[in-house]
Amino acid sequence: MQDNDRIVIFTTASKGDGVRRHIEQTVDSKGQHLNLLLRQLPSLKDAIEVMDSGTGDLIAMSPWEWKSVEDPRFSLIGILPRREPTWVLVSNDNPDRLVKDPVIICDSELLRRQFLRVRSDAIIRTPSEVIVQTNMDERQRWLAIEDMRSRGEIDGYVIARSLYTILNIRSRRHTLGLQRETPKGLREHFIPPPLHGFTLLVGRSGFPAEEVSSLCDPSALLAFRIETMLHDNLSDEFKDVTGIYAEQRKLGTLMNESKRNNDGFFEKFYIDSEKKPLRSGPQFEIFIEAISYDGTVAIGCYKVVELEAIRQGSINILREFETICDQLKTDFEELKRAPETMPEEYKHARKKLFEVHKKTESP
C-alpha cells in the first residue's frame, strides 16, 4: 500500500452495540489526516463480499460479529480505544433509593442477578414480558419501554450504555459500574458482561496493521483477548451469568485507589517491608464474577497481573474461579475432623452454597 492510498473502512447499520457511532467519530476526527473513507453497506455479509472482491480495506464490527466470521482470509487488524462497557439504569433514583418493590425491565440475565443483589425486592421483567407487539425493532422496543417509565407504569430499566446513547434518551441515568472509588461494603459493584465496548477493525489477512496503528489501542486488543479467552473457556451454564472485565492500568493509580478505600490489598501483596512497590510498569486488572440465580451469592476472583505475565495470570484466575465454583456448587459431606486452622463447625455437613439456575419443580 502506498502512502497516498486511501483506506476504505466499511460499516453497517447500527445494531445498538456502539460500533457504528464509534467508527464514525474516529473517522471524523482522524480521517483527513490518515486519508480514511467510511462507507456504509446493508449488512456484514455484504461488507465481507465486497472486501473479498478487492474493494475496501477494513470492516468495523463488534466482537460478536467477528465470532461469526470463520474465514481464514480475514484477520483482526486492531481495536479502537475501548468505550465505556458498563450498563446504566434509567430511572429517577439510584438502585438503592428506588421505591419498595420497584418494577425494572432488564434483558440481561447477569444484570438481572446483579440488580437483585442490590435490591432483593425488585420485580424484574424482560422486554418481551411487557411489550406485546412483535413487529418492533430494538430501537422501537426500548423507546416504548421509556414511554412506560415516563408514564409511571414501571420504575426503570437496565440497558447497555451504547444502546442508551443511540436512543438519544434525555432521561436520567445511573451508571452500574465497578465502584472502584467506593469503600468496600457501601455500594455493590456491577462487573459488566464480557466484550462490551470493543470496536474491531477486520481486514484481509496480510493487511499492514501499521497503516492504522494510530487509530488502535494495543491495551484494548489485549483486554479483548483476555476476556475472550476467559469467556470461551467457561462452562455453558456460567456463560450468561458471569461478568468479566480486563483493563490495563498504572500501578500508582491502583495503589492510590486502595489507599483511599482503606482495603489494605496492595499494602499486603505488593509492598515490601520498606514500603516500596514489589513491581513496576503497566499492570492488568482482571475481574471475574458469577452471581447465583437469586442474587444472594457471588463467586468472584480479582487479580492484578504484570504485562509480561498476562497469559499465565489469565489462566490462573480462570483456574481459581473454576475451583471455587466446583466447591460451592457441591454438597459438603461431614468430615471426621476439621483442619487445625478451621473452626469445629467446618466439618459439619451442609448443602451447596451456590445455585447457578433455579430448580424447576417436578410435576
N, C-alpha and C positions, 0 to 999 in steps of 0.2 A: 504493500500500500504506500502510495506516495504521500508526502507531507501535505500537499494541497488537495488531496482527495476528500470528498465529503463523506462523513459517517452517517448512514441512514439507520435510524432506530425505529422499529415497529412497535406500536402499542395497540391494544384492543379496547373495546368499550368497557367502561368502568364496571367492576363487579363488587364494589364495596370493600375491596381489600386495600385500597390506598395506592396501588401501583400506578394507575393512570395519572393521578394528580401528582405523585412524586416525580415521575419521569418528565411530566410537563414542566414542573418547577425547575428541574435540573437543566433541561434544555433551554428554558427561558433565561436562566442565569449564566450558563456556560456555553450555550450553543454557538454563539457567534465566534467566540474565541477558539473553539475546537472545530468549527465548521460542522455542526451537528444539524441534522434534519429529522424531525419527528413526523412519522406517517401513521395514520390510524387505519387498521383493517378490521373487518367484521368479527373475526374470531382468531383464536390461537392457531387453529388448523390452517386458516388462510395465511397467517403470518409465516408459519413453517414452510408451507408450499411455495410461497413467493420467495422466501430467502433461500430455499433449497435450489431454486431455479437460477440463483446467482444475483438476484436483485436484493439490495439491502445488506446490512451488516449484523445488526443485533435486534433481539426482541426483549422488551421489558416484560417480566412476568413475575407471578407470585411463586412461593415455594411449592404450593400445591399444584400449580400448573406445570412446574418443572418436573415434579414427580411423575406426571403423565406423559412426559416426552422421553420415551425409551428408545432413543435413536443415537447410535454411536457417532453419527455425522455431526452432532451438535454437542457443545460443552458449555459449562458455566465459565464465563469470562471474568465476571466480577460482580460485586454487590454495592449498591449505593449506601451511603451512611444510613444507619438504621433509624427508622421512625419510631416514635414512642409506641411500645407494644401493649401498654396497659389498656384495660377496658374502662368504661365510665358508667356511672349510674345517673340517669336523667330523672331528677326528682326535685322537690322543693327543699329537701333536707338531706344531710348525710345519712348513711345507713343506720347509725346508732341513734339518730334523732327522729326517725320516721314514726308515724302513729303506730299504735298497737295493732298487731296482725296486718302489716302492710301487704298489699297485693302488688307483686312485682312480676314483670314479664322478662323472661330470660331464655335465650336459645342455646346456651352453652351449659352442658352438664357440669363441667368443672366450676364455672362461675356460679351456678345454682348452689352447689355444695359450699363454696366459699362464702356465699352470702348467708346461707343458713348458719354457718359458723358464727357470724356476727349477730344475726337475728334469727334465732330458732323459731320465733313466732311467725316468720314471714310465710305468706301464701304465694308460692312461685308457680307461675303458669308459663307454658311455651306460647309463642306467637300463634301456632296453629290451633291452640285451645281457645283463643279469644277472637281470632279473625276467621270468619266462616267463608269469605269469598276465596275462591280458588284461582281466579284469573288475575290476581295481583302479582306484580314483580316485587323484588326485595325492597326497593325504594317505597313503593306504594304501601306495602305492608307495614313498614315501620312508621311512615307518616300517619297511617291510620291509628297505630298504637299511640303515637304522640297526641293525636286528637282525643283519644280515650283518656290519656293522662290529663290533658288540659281541661277536660270536662269533669274530672274527678272520679271517673269510673275505675281507675287504677291509681296506685300511688307512685309508680315509677317503672323504669325498665332499664335493663343492663344491656349494653351494646358495645361492639368493638369501636375503638376511638376513630379508626379510619372511616367506618361507615357513618358514625355520627358527624364527622367533618363533611362528608359528601352530601349528607341530607340537608346541611346548612340550617340546622335547627338552632333557634335562638334560646331555647330553654336552658335553665341552669343545669350544669353537670357536675359530678363529683368523681374525681379520679379514684379508681380502685387500684391502688398502687402497692409497691413493695414496702412502703412506710419505713424507709431506711433511717429517717431522721426522727422517728417516733420512739421514745423509750419502750423497751420490751414490755408487753402486757397491757399497754394503754390503748392500743388500736390494732386490730387484726390486719394482716397483710394479704395481698392478692397476687400470688405469683401467676403471671399470665400463661395462657395456653402457648405451647411452643410454636416458634416460627412466625409469629406475628411481627409486622413492622419491616419485613425484608422486601426489597425490590431487586430482583435478579436481572442481570444482563446476560443473555444466552446468545451464542453465535456459532457459526460453523467451526468445527474443530480445526485448530490451527490459526484462528484469528489472533492477531498480535495484541495481547492484552495491554501492552504498554500504551497503545493508542488512546485508551480510555482510562488509564490509571489515575488521572486527576479527578475523575468522577467517582471512583470507587474507594471503599474503605476496607483495608486488609483485616482490621479487627472485627468488622461486621461479617466478613467472609468466614473468619474463624469461629465466631459465635454461631453462625448458621450451621457450620459443620458439627459443632459440639451438640447443639440442640437436635439436629437431625439424627446424629448417632444415638443419643440418649433415647429419643422418642422411638426410633426404629427398633431398638432393642428391648423396649418394654413389652411385657406380655399384653395380649389383646385386651384383657379385662381392665388394664390400667391406662390404656392409651388416651381415652377420653376424659379421664378423671385426674390427670396428673399435670400440674403446672411445671414448666421448665423455663429457666431463663439464664443466659450466659452473657457476660459483658466484660470487656477489658477495662480496668480501672487503675488509677495510680495508687500505690501503696500508701502514700501520705494521706490521700483522701479517705481511704478505708480506715486508717488508724484514727483520724480526726473524728469520723463518724462514731467509731467505737468509744472514743473518749466522751463525746457528747452524750451518748446513750448510756454510758457507765456500765457496759455489759462485760468488760474485762476480757473479751475474746482475744484481741490482738496482744494485750499485755501478757496473757497466759501462753500463747502459742508462737508469737512472732517477735518477742522482745527478749533479749538476753539479760543476764544479771546486771549488766552495766547500762541498762535502759536503751540499748541500741538495737535497731531492726536486724533480724536474722536473715533478711533477704532484701533485695532492691530491684528496681525496674518495674515495668508493667506487670500487672497481675490479672488473672482471670477469675472473676467471681461467678460461681455456679450455684444455682438453686434448683432443687427438685423436690416436689411435694405432692402427695396424693391425699385426697380427702374422702372419708367414709360417706356412704350414701346419705346419711342424715346430718352431716356436717359436724359431728361431735368428736371425731378422732382424725388426727392428721399424722401422716408419716412423712418426714422430711429430712433432707440432708443438705448441708451447706458446706462449700469448700472454696478456699482461695488458693489458686494454683499459679505457680510461676510459668511464664510464657513457654519456656523450653521444656516444661514437663506437662504440657497441656494434654497430650494424648493419654499418658498413663493416669493423670489426675482425673480425666473424664471417665476412664474405665473404672477407677477405684470408687468414684462416687456412685456409679451405677451398681457396682457390686455391693456396696454398703446399703444402698437403697433396697435392692432386691433381698438382701439378707434380713433386713428389718421387716419388710413386707411379709416374707415367708414366716417369720416368727410370730408376728401379730395376727396373721390370718389362721393360725393353728391353735387348737385347744391345748392347754398345758396340763399334762398329767401330773399327779402328785409325785414329788421327789422324796426319796428316803431321807435325804438330808440336804440342807441348804448350803451353798458355798459359804466359806468363812466370812467373806466380805458382804454377804447379803443378809437381810433380816430373816427371822424364822418363818414369817408368812410367805416368803418367796417360794417355799417348797410346796405350798398348798395348790391343789388343782384349781384351775379356773378356765372359763370359756374364752374363746378368741376375743381379742380386743378390737379388731378391725374387720368390718364387713364392707367389701367393695360394692356390692349391689344388694338391694333389699330382697329378702327372700319372698318368693311368691307362695301364698297359701295353697296347699293341696286341696282339691275339691273333696 
